Amino acid sequence: MGRLLSILRARLREGPFRALLSDLAYFLRDSTPERRRARFGDLDFDFERRVDTTASNLATVVRLAGAAAGAGYQPTDPALFHSMLGRLHVDFSPFTFIDLGSGKGRALLLAADYPFRRIIGVELLPELHRVALDNLARYRSESQRCFVIESRCLDAADFHFPPQPTVLYLFNPLPESALRSVLERFSASLASHPRDAYVLYTNPILEHLLSSSRHWSRHSGSEQYAIYASIGGGR
């Protein structure tokens, strides 16, 4: 309350007209698509599809949990996602798409535009998982090509990789030790059941975990993402 009173007194000293202009300028600047995307993610995606995948209405407990894990919730940018999938040049029909740290399910919905065998999201926080389930139930799109989609409320450490060809999607979801463990288990799964696999890694701040592994080779990438491949399980 004291902070609010200080702001109001400052506005009155500025004069009502100058204060109004200042507030209007801030509102217009903060309402631009670029600023909204920086704060919340792509709001247009949600509006057009009647879903809730942005960060605009996250509960405090979810924000704190994300901060404790080292990465706050942020939805995947659709254009960036489609750019990554476009780099693979493969028949997606035998592949399972897996998103570890799937949040509200934005990447699952985007992946549904491709003819994957199935799509699996893994999310630790029940609050985000419940929203993802609601989004999956309500989502409708003329471009949808995969209809076998599920979201699991599960620790990534307890997830067992299915033995099909896999596209694993990561939006920097885990701290280094946890991500190293997941990638080691994924590599062991590929060794036990040789198959083609790709890792699509957005905001790849821990890319060295992949680049230093003999199981993975860098396929392509940019400043925003890295793609790694293990063809035939690295045979």
C-alpha positions in Angstrom: 0.0 0.0 0.0 2.9 2.4 0.8 4.4 1.7 -2.6 1.1 2.4 -4.3 0.7 5.7 -2.4 4.2 6.8 -3.4 3.4 6.1 -7.1 0.2 8.1 -6.9 1.9 11.1 -5.2 4.6 11.0 -7.9 1.9 11.0 -10.6 0.2 14.0 -9.0 3.5 15.9 -8.9 3.9 15.2 -12.6 0.6 16.7 -13.4 -2.5 14.7 -14.5 -1.9 15.2 -18.3 1.8 14.2 -18.2 0.9 11.2 -15.9 -1.8 10.1 -18.3 0.6 10.3 -21.3 3.2 8.3 -19.4 0.8 5.6 -18.5 -0.6 5.5 -22.0 2.9 5.1 -23.5 3.7 2.3 -21.1 0.4 0.5 -21.9 1.0 0.7 -25.6 4.6 -0.4 -25.3 3.7 -3.3 -23.0 0.8 -4.4 -25.3 2.9 -4.9 -28.5 3.0 -8.5 -29.8 6.8 -8.6 -29.2 6.4 -7.6 -25.5 3.5 -9.9 -24.9 5.4 -12.9 -26.4 8.4 -12.0 -24.3 6.3 -12.1 -21.1 3.8 -14.8 -21.7 4.3 -16.6 -25.0 2.3 -16.4 -28.2 -1.2 -15.4 -27.0 -2.5 -15.6 -30.6 -2.0 -19.4 -30.6 -4.3 -19.8 -27.6 -6.9 -17.4 -28.9 -7.2 -19.1 -32.2 -7.4 -22.6 -30.8 -9.3 -21.8 -27.5 -6.6 -23.3 -25.3 -4.5 -22.1 -22.4 -0.8 -22.6 -23.0 0.8 -19.3 -22.2 2.5 -18.2 -18.9 0.0 -15.3 -18.3 -2.1 -16.9 -15.6 0.3 -19.2 -13.8 -0.2 -19.7 -10.1 2.5 -18.5 -7.7 3.3 -22.1 -6.6 4.0 -23.0 -10.3 6.3 -20.0 -10.8 8.2 -20.9 -7.7 8.5 -24.5 -8.6 9.9 -23.5 -12.0 12.4 -21.1 -10.5 13.5 -23.8 -8.1 14.2 -26.1 -11.0 16.2 -23.5 -12.7 13.8 -22.7 -15.6 10.4 -20.9 -15.4 7.5 -22.1 -17.6 7.6 -20.8 -21.1 5.6 -22.1 -24.1 7.2 -23.2 -27.3 7.2 -20.7 -30.2 5.2 -22.3 -33.1 7.4 -20.9 -35.8 10.5 -22.2 -34.1 9.0 -25.6 -33.5 7.9 -26.0 -37.1 11.4 -24.9 -38.3 13.0 -27.6 -36.2 10.6 -30.4 -37.4 11.2 -29.2 -41.0 14.9 -29.9 -40.6 14.4 -33.6 -40.1 13.2 -34.7 -43.5 11.9 -38.0 -42.3 8.7 -40.0 -42.5 7.2 -39.3 -39.0 4.6 -42.1 -39.1 6.8 -44.7 -37.3 8.0 -42.1 -34.7 6.8 -41.4 -31.2 7.1 -37.8 -30.2 8.0 -37.2 -26.5 8.2 -33.9 -24.7 9.9 -34.0 -21.3 8.7 -31.1 -19.2 5.6 -30.7 -21.4 3.9 -28.1 -19.2 0.5 -27.0 -20.5 1.0 -29.1 -23.6 1.8 -26.4 -26.3 4.5 -28.6 -28.0 2.1 -31.6 -27.9 -0.5 -29.6 -29.8 2.1 -28.4 -32.3 3.4 -31.9 -32.8 -0.2 -33.0 -33.7 0.2 -31.3 -37.0 2.6 -34.1 -38.0 1.7 -37.8 -38.6 3.5 -39.2 -35.6 2.6 -42.7 -34.4 1.8 -41.2 -31.0 2.6 -38.2 -28.9 3.5 -38.3 -25.2 4.0 -35.4 -22.8 5.7 -35.9 -19.4 5.1 -33.2 -16.8 6.1 -33.2 -13.1 3.7 -30.4 -11.8 0.1 -31.5 -11.3 -1.1 -27.9 -11.8 0.4 -27.8 -15.4 -0.6 -31.4 -16.1 -4.3 -30.7 -15.4 -4.3 -27.7 -17.8 -2.6 -29.9 -20.4 -5.3 -32.5 -20.1 -8.0 -29.8 -20.5 -6.2 -28.4 -23.6 -5.9 -31.9 -25.2 -9.6 -32.5 -24.6 -10.7 -29.2 -26.2 -8.1 -28.9 -29.0 -9.4 -29.0 -32.5 -7.5 -28.1 -35.7 -8.0 -28.8 -39.3 -4.3 -29.3 -39.7 -4.2 -32.1 -37.0 -2.7 -35.4 -38.3 -1.9 -37.3 -35.1 -4.8 -38.1 -32.7 -3.0 -40.4 -30.2 -1.9 -37.9 -27.7 -1.4 -38.3 -23.9 0.0 -36.3 -21.0 1.5 -38.1 -18.1 2.0 -36.5 -14.6 5.4 -38.0 -13.9 9.0 -37.3 -12.9 11.2 -37.5 -16.0 13.5 -39.8 -14.0 10.7 -42.4 -13.9 9.8 -42.3 -17.6 10.5 -45.4 -19.6 11.2 -44.7 -23.3 9.1 -46.8 -25.6 11.1 -48.9 -28.2 9.8 -47.1 -31.3 11.8 -44.5 -33.3 11.7 -41.3 -31.3 11.7 -37.6 -31.5 12.6 -36.3 -28.0 11.7 -32.6 -27.4 13.5 -30.6 -24.7 12.9 -27.0 -23.8 15.6 -26.8 -21.3 13.4 -28.7 -18.8 15.9 -30.1 -16.2 19.0 -29.2 -14.3 22.3 -30.6 -15.5 22.4 -33.7 -13.3 18.9 -34.7 -14.1 19.2 -34.1 -17.8 22.4 -36.1 -17.9 20.6 -39.1 -16.2 17.7 -38.9 -18.7 20.0 -38.8 -21.7 22.0 -41.7 -20.4 18.8 -43.8 -20.0 17.7 -42.8 -23.4 21.0 -43.8 -24.9 20.8 -47.2 -23.1 17.3 -47.7 -24.5 18.6 -47.1 -28.0 21.4 -49.5 -27.5 18.9 -52.2 -26.2 16.4 -51.5 -29.0 18.3 -50.0 -31.9 16.2 -47.4 -33.8 16.4 -43.9 -35.2 16.1 -41.1 -32.7 16.4 -37.3 -32.7 16.7 -34.8 -29.8 15.2 -31.4 -30.5 16.7 -29.1 -27.9 15.4 -25.5 -27.5 17.4 -23.0 -25.6 20.3 -25.6 -25.5 22.3 -24.2 -22.6 23.4 -27.8 -21.6 24.1 -28.9 -25.2 27.5 -30.2 -24.1 25.8 -33.2 -22.6 24.9 -34.2 -26.1 28.0 -32.9 -28.0 30.3 -34.8 -25.6 28.4 -38.1 -26.0 29.6 -40.8 -28.5 25.9 -41.8 -28.9 24.8 -38.5 -30.6 25.9 -36.5 -33.6 24.9 -32.9 -34.3 22.3 -32.8 -37.1 21.7 -29.1 -37.3 20.9 -26.1 -35.2 20.9 -22.3 -34.7 21.4 -19.9 -31.8 17.9 -20.9 -30.5 18.0 -24.7 -30.8 20.2 -27.8 -31.5 19.2 -31.0 -33.1 21.0 -34.3 -32.5 20.6 -37.6 -34.2 21.3 -41.3 -33.3 20.6 -43.2 -36.5 19.9 -46.9 -35.9 20.7 -46.5 -32.2 24.2 -45.4 -33.0 25.2 -48.7 -34.6 
